[in-house]
Amino acid sequence: MNQLLSLISSFGLGVLILPVLIIILNKANIGDIPGGRKIHSKITPSMGGIAIIFAGLVSFGIWGWHMSPGTMRYVSLSILIMFFIGIRDDFSPLSAFQKILMQLGALFLIYFFAEIRVTNFYGFLGIYELPEFFSFLFTIVTLFAITNAYNLIDGIDGLAGTIASIPLLILGFWFDYVGYVGYSILCFGLLGAILAFLSFNWHPAKIFMGDTGSLPLGFALAVMVVAFMNVNAELPLDNAYKIKPNFSFAVAMVLIPLFDMARVFAKRLSSGKHPMKADKNHLHHLLVRFGMKQPKVVLLLVLVQLAVLFSIVILRDFSDNVVLPLVCVLVLSIGLGLEAITPKFLKIKIMKKVPKVYNFTVPTPIKPKMETEDLNKMPINMN
């Protein structure tokens, strides 16, 4: 019941806050300017994350704080840290190095105080219990990667919010079924805020979430995914909600952002560019070049994510050693296929726009003729 109340409360708060926020940002002339790698056509307010995080955390505080484990206060605090980093970056862009340093505070808070960490591979690649140092390193890298993958995928209207809503919905129900009510209420609180935001962010968008939204939202999802792996691994084998390919399902929930980040970074490095240098080579940019409208791109990527999740549910009795390589090969094949056909598709698309010329013939050159009498009449200059 509290999950539903959290969802409704955050949605209502978001719907009330966002129109006012849009007016304030427009009057203050704070927005995302088109041009360069931006594909929108007019200045658009870009700090919608203020409404998402405020509505989500307030709803969680009302309906879930009193029944949540003590670690949830550290989760909430670390999300707020990411939120303020996002605000700082939206007002005055930070360098990649500055972002990394600032994010470490939130990451350490989750690892050392909330104690949400990856301590075991549960037999994946033959690895079980991790030494303390490797547990720390793997947890920090995982949280950092998922957080910034969501930050990078926020490139077209409705994409980041819709992609984030899928795992939040799944994890919200899953945590409730296995008895982790605090995590569940937080997931539904953030989900309601995102749904409110999408009503203003769907194409053509009236507001963008900006780093103010994508950083804390990506971080919250990263924490929930790591928490899922820990809780799922501890469930008894006969539990109806236990998913055996633990890593595979966790990866599938954040598959699109992680794959897009890995693909773009690899492409930049192979071209001799800095991996953090922004460009228009993201997966959604690729599909837009195909001529797909932005809502169709969002729908396609969501369907891919759902298809992979559904396939893992079907293969839930197999181990990660079988399922995860299959998922990686499938997604990599799709990505390489898109890379291969994009230049050919664009060439065909451009050639279709070139006007055709019919009955084109080269005119026969005409040699001028001059009579001798005409030469005699012309004055001759002897100088």
C-alpha positions in Angstrom: 0.0 0.0 0.0 2.8 2.4 0.9 4.4 1.8 -2.4 1.3 2.9 -4.3 1.0 6.0 -2.0 4.7 6.8 -2.7 4.1 6.5 -6.4 1.0 8.7 -6.4 2.5 11.3 -4.1 5.7 11.7 -6.1 3.7 11.9 -9.4 1.4 14.6 -7.9 4.3 16.6 -6.6 6.1 16.3 -9.9 3.1 17.5 -11.9 2.6 20.5 -9.6 6.3 21.5 -9.5 7.3 21.1 -13.1 5.1 23.8 -14.7 6.4 26.3 -12.1 10.0 25.2 -12.6 9.7 25.6 -16.4 8.4 29.2 -16.0 11.2 30.1 -13.5 13.9 28.6 -15.7 12.6 30.3 -18.8 12.4 33.7 -17.1 15.9 33.2 -15.7 17.1 32.2 -19.2 18.6 28.9 -17.9 18.4 26.2 -20.5 20.1 24.0 -23.0 21.2 26.0 -26.1 20.8 24.1 -29.5 23.8 23.6 -31.7 26.9 21.4 -31.9 25.9 17.9 -30.8 22.5 19.1 -29.6 19.6 18.0 -31.8 16.8 20.2 -30.3 15.9 23.4 -32.2 15.2 25.9 -29.4 16.5 26.8 -26.0 14.9 24.4 -23.5 15.0 24.5 -19.7 17.4 21.7 -18.6 17.1 21.2 -14.8 14.1 19.0 -14.6 16.0 16.8 -12.2 15.1 19.3 -9.4 11.5 18.1 -9.6 12.4 14.4 -10.0 14.7 14.2 -7.0 12.6 16.5 -4.8 9.4 14.6 -5.5 11.0 11.2 -5.2 12.8 11.7 -2.0 10.0 13.6 -0.3 7.6 10.8 -1.1 10.0 8.2 0.2 10.5 10.2 3.4 6.8 10.4 4.0 5.9 6.8 3.2 9.0 4.8 3.7 11.5 6.4 6.1 9.9 4.9 9.3 9.9 1.3 8.0 13.3 1.4 6.1 16.6 -0.1 7.4 19.1 2.3 8.7 21.2 2.1 5.5 18.5 4.0 3.6 19.4 7.3 5.2 22.9 6.9 3.7 21.3 6.0 0.3 19.2 9.2 0.4 22.2 11.3 1.4 24.4 9.9 -1.3 21.6 10.6 -3.9 21.4 14.2 -2.7 25.2 14.5 -3.1 24.9 13.4 -6.7 22.0 15.8 -7.1 24.1 18.8 -6.0 26.9 17.7 -8.3 24.4 17.8 -11.1 23.2 21.3 -10.2 26.8 22.5 -10.2 27.5 20.9 -13.5 24.4 22.4 -15.1 25.2 25.9 -14.0 28.9 25.7 -14.7 30.2 22.6 -16.6 32.7 20.5 -14.7 35.7 18.7 -16.2 35.6 14.9 -16.2 38.3 14.8 -13.5 36.3 17.1 -11.3 33.2 15.0 -11.7 35.0 11.9 -10.7 36.5 13.4 -7.6 33.1 14.8 -6.5 31.3 11.5 -7.1 33.7 9.6 -4.9 32.1 11.0 -1.8 28.7 9.5 -2.6 30.4 6.2 -3.7 32.3 5.9 -0.5 29.2 6.6 1.5 27.4 3.7 -0.1 30.3 1.3 0.3 31.5 2.1 3.9 28.3 3.3 5.6 25.3 1.8 3.7 27.4 -1.3 3.2 25.9 -2.0 -0.2 28.7 -3.7 -2.0 29.7 -6.6 -4.3 31.4 -9.1 -2.1 30.9 -12.3 -4.0 30.7 -13.5 -7.7 28.7 -16.6 -6.6 30.6 -18.9 -9.0 30.6 -16.6 -12.1 33.9 -17.3 -13.9 34.7 -19.7 -11.1 35.0 -16.8 -8.6 33.2 -16.8 -5.2 34.2 -14.6 -2.2 36.1 -11.5 -3.2 39.1 -10.1 -1.1 38.3 -6.8 0.5 40.3 -4.7 -1.9 38.8 -6.2 -5.0 35.3 -6.0 -3.5 35.9 -2.2 -2.9 37.3 -1.7 -6.4 34.6 -3.6 -8.2 31.8 -2.0 -6.3 33.1 1.6 -6.9 33.7 0.9 -10.6 30.2 -0.7 -11.0 28.5 2.2 -9.3 30.5 4.8 -11.2 29.9 3.1 -14.6 26.1 2.8 -14.2 25.8 6.3 -12.9 27.7 7.9 -15.7 26.2 5.6 -18.4 22.7 7.1 -17.6 24.2 10.5 -17.6 25.6 9.9 -21.1 22.4 8.4 -22.6 20.3 11.5 -21.9 20.4 12.7 -25.5 16.9 12.7 -26.9 13.4 13.5 -25.6 12.0 10.9 -23.2 14.9 8.4 -23.5 16.7 8.6 -20.1 13.4 8.8 -18.1 11.8 5.9 -20.0 14.9 3.7 -19.8 15.2 4.3 -16.1 11.5 3.6 -15.4 11.7 0.0 -16.5 14.2 -1.3 -13.9 12.6 0.9 -11.2 9.2 -0.7 -11.9 10.7 -4.2 -11.9 12.8 -3.7 -8.8 10.0 -1.9 -6.9 7.8 -5.0 -7.2 10.7 -7.4 -6.7 12.0 -5.8 -3.5 8.4 -5.7 -2.1 7.9 -9.5 -2.8 11.1 -10.4 -1.0 10.5 -8.2 2.0 12.8 -5.2 1.4 10.1 -2.5 1.8 12.4 0.5 2.0 14.1 -0.2 -1.3 10.7 -0.8 -2.9 9.2 2.5 -1.7 12.2 4.4 -2.9 11.9 2.8 -6.3 8.2 3.6 -6.6 8.8 7.2 -5.3 11.4 7.8 -8.0 9.2 6.1 -10.6 6.2 8.4 -9.9 8.5 11.4 -10.2 9.9 10.2 -13.6 6.4 9.6 -14.9 5.4 13.1 -14.0 8.6 14.4 -15.7 8.0 12.4 -18.9 4.6 14.1 -19.4 6.7 17.3 -19.9 9.8 15.7 -21.5 8.1 13.6 -24.2 8.8 14.9 -27.7 8.7 17.8 -28.2 10.2 18.3 -24.7 9.3 21.3 -22.6 12.1 20.6 -20.2 15.2 18.3 -20.0 16.3 16.6 -16.8 20.0 17.7 -17.2 22.8 16.4 -15.1 20.7 17.5 -12.1 18.5 14.6 -12.9 20.5 12.0 -14.8 23.4 11.8 -12.3 21.4 11.2 -9.1 18.9 9.0 -11.0 21.6 6.9 -12.5 23.3 6.6 -9.1 20.0 5.5 -7.4 19.6 2.8 -10.1 23.2 1.7 -9.6 22.7 1.3 -5.9 19.4 -0.6 -6.4 21.1 -2.9 -8.9 23.9 -3.8 -6.5 21.4 -4.2 -3.7 19.4 -6.6 -5.9 22.5 -8.7 -6.6 23.1 -9.1 -2.8 19.5 -9.8 -1.8 18.9 -12.2 -4.7 22.0 -14.2 -3.9 20.9 -14.6 -0.3 17.5 -16.0 -1.2 17.1 -19.8 -0.8 17.0 -21.9 -3.9 13.4 -22.8 -3.5 12.3 -19.1 -3.3 9.9 -18.3 -6.2 11.5 -14.9 -6.8 15.1 -16.0 -6.9 16.8 -15.5 -10.2 19.8 -17.8 -10.7 21.7 -15.8 -13.4 22.2 -13.0 -10.8 24.8 -10.9 -12.8 23.0 -11.4 -16.1 19.7 -10.0 -14.8 21.4 -7.1 -13.1 23.3 -6.2 -16.3 20.1 -6.5 -18.4 18.3 -3.9 -16.2 20.9 -1.3 -17.2 21.9 -2.9 -20.5 21.1 -0.1 -22.9 23.1 2.7 -21.1 26.1 0.4 -20.4 26.3 -0.9 -23.9 26.0 2.6 -25.4 28.8 3.9 -23.1 31.1 1.0 -23.9 30.4 1.4 -27.6 31.0 5.1 -27.7 34.1 5.0 -25.6 35.6 2.3 -27.8 34.8 4.2 -30.9 36.4 7.4 -29.5 39.6 5.6 -28.4 39.9 3.9 -31.7 39.7 7.2 -33.4 42.4 8.7 -31.2 39.9 10.9 -29.3 39.5 11.4 -25.6 36.8 9.0 -24.3 35.0 11.8 -22.4 34.8 14.1 -25.4 31.1 14.6 -26.3 30.0 13.7 -29.9 26.9 12.5 -31.8 27.9 8.8 -32.0 25.5 7.5 -29.4 23.1 4.7 -30.2 20.1 7.1 -30.2 21.9 9.4 -32.6 22.6 6.5 -34.9 18.9 5.6 -35.0 17.8 9.2 -35.5 20.2 9.3 -38.6 18.2 6.3 -39.9 15.3 8.7 -40.1 13.5 7.4 -37.0 11.5 9.9 -35.0 12.6 10.4 -31.4 9.6 8.6 -29.8 10.1 5.6 -32.1 13.8 5.5 -31.1 12.8 5.4 -27.4 10.2 2.7 -28.0 12.7 0.6 -30.0 15.4 0.7 -27.2 12.8 0.0 -24.5 11.6 -3.1 -26.5 15.2 -4.3 -26.8 15.7 -3.9 -23.1 12.4 -5.8 -22.3 13.2 -8.5 -24.7 16.6 -9.2 -23.1 15.0 -9.2 -19.6 12.3 -11.5 -20.7 14.9 -13.9 -22.3 16.8 -14.0 -19.0 13.6 -14.8 -17.1 13.1 -17.8 -19.5 16.7 -18.9 -18.8 16.4 -18.2 -15.1 17.5 -21.8 -14.2 20.8 -21.5 -16.0 24.0 -19.9 -14.5 25.6 -16.6 -15.3 28.4 -18.5 -17.1 25.8 -19.5 -19.8 23.4 -16.6 -19.8 25.7 -13.5 -19.6 27.9 -14.5 -22.6 24.7 -15.1 -24.7 23.3 -11.7 -23.8 26.7 -10.0 -24.5 27.0 -11.7 -27.9 23.4 -10.8 -28.8 23.7 -7.1 -28.0 27.2 -6.8 -29.5 25.9 -8.4 -32.8 23.1 -5.8 -32.9 25.5 -3.0 -32.3 28.0 -4.1 -34.9 25.2 -4.6 -37.4 24.0 -1.1 -36.9 27.5 0.2 -37.3 27.9 -1.7 -40.5 24.7 -0.7 -42.2 24.5 3.0 -41.1 27.0 4.4 -43.8 25.2 2.4 -46.5 21.8 3.5 -45.3 22.9 7.1 -45.2 24.4 6.9 -48.7 21.1 5.6 -50.1 19.1 8.2 -48.2 21.3 11.0 -49.6 21.2 9.7 -53.1 17.4 9.6 -53.0 17.3 13.3 -52.2 19.5 14.2 -55.3 17.2 15.4 -58.0 17.2 13.3 -61.2 17.8 14.8 -64.6 16.0 13.2 -67.5 16.9 13.4 -71.3 20.2 15.0 -70.4 22.4 15.4 -73.6 25.7 17.3 -74.1 25.2 20.1 -76.6 27.3 19.9 -79.8 29.9 22.7 -79.8 29.3 25.3 -82.6 32.3 26.8 -84.3 31.9 30.4 -85.1 32.1 31.3 -88.8 33.5 34.5 -90.2 33.3 35.6 -93.8 36.4 37.2 -95.6 34.4 40.3 -96.3 33.9 40.8 -92.6 37.6 40.8 -92.0 38.2 43.5 -94.6 35.7 45.7 -92.9 37.3 45.4 -89.5 39.9 48.0 -88.5 43.4 46.7 -87.9 45.6 48.1 -85.1 49.2 47.8 -86.1 50.6 48.8 -82.7 
